[in-house]
């Protein structure tokens, strides 16, 4: 369901140059993804996506990354707010956030094509230390994901990054330089403020991001908010406020979604039963796991896994 905070970027008033670059990038992604699926590349931080059919809603985890769409349409929902993505948009994720994703327009003839670039926040901080950027104003942060319209400045380096896939000998030297330019363009763009606050050491958003990263790495352990606050070096009430602002959920809700998604993935990929999956991800009660799984995914664990296997859709983040 589209929430009250629904956001959409339309394709109106796109400059001819943007359209040309988007078509160039579309051709390059298509050339390197001859079959539907998820395609790793020789550039470790770059993944290409080629989808040929709409999908049901499925949970996914967004890490700090930039996803650029050049064809097709998709919906990404975070706690009731739906972000609509089409060929003119990008999605920037500044922290690890669990979302619900759905492909709404894709076919054999007109597949959904996109690329996904992991962001190195250490490099973002290095760029910030070398350039003149406005310091964050200290206001409460927005959500950890945001949608924007692709521009000439952003599409050009992505086209050059794709060109490196045809010149693998140049990847070790040029790939990092082009990725740094992409991060620079993001920081200079209208959504740069959000990325700056997450990357800036000492800023409350950066401290909250540190707590989010710790929780993602330790989601199987019992949650102690005092420990999270210690990791973030913040008071518990301040942490709760900023955690919810970035992820649209409490630390406990965040941990629960991480556990449920991880358990589903293990059942699908490893073939283990629901009780084993529950205990592996940190649940002490199989019945509680079954209740929460049904509430989140819409049906009991083994029935859901059976349906997913029959549909041939593994848990893969787009």
Buried (B, 14 or more C-beta within 10 A) or exposed (E): EBEEEBBEBEEEEBEEEBBEBBEBBBBBBBEBBEEBEBBEBEBEBBBBBBBBEBBEBBBBBBBBBBBBBBBBBBBBBBBEBBBBBBBBBBBBBBBBBBBBBBBBBBEEEEBBBBBBBBBBBEBBBBBBEEEEBEEBEEEEBBBBBBBBBBBEBBBBBBBBBBBBBEEEEEBEEBBBEBBBBBBBBBBEBEBBBBBBBBBBEEBBBBBBBBBBBBBBEBBBEEBEBEBBBBBBEBEBEBBBBBBBBBBBBBBEBBBBBBBBBBBBBBBBEEEBEBBBBBBBBBBEEBEEBBEBBBEBBEEBBBEBBEBBEEEEBEBEBB
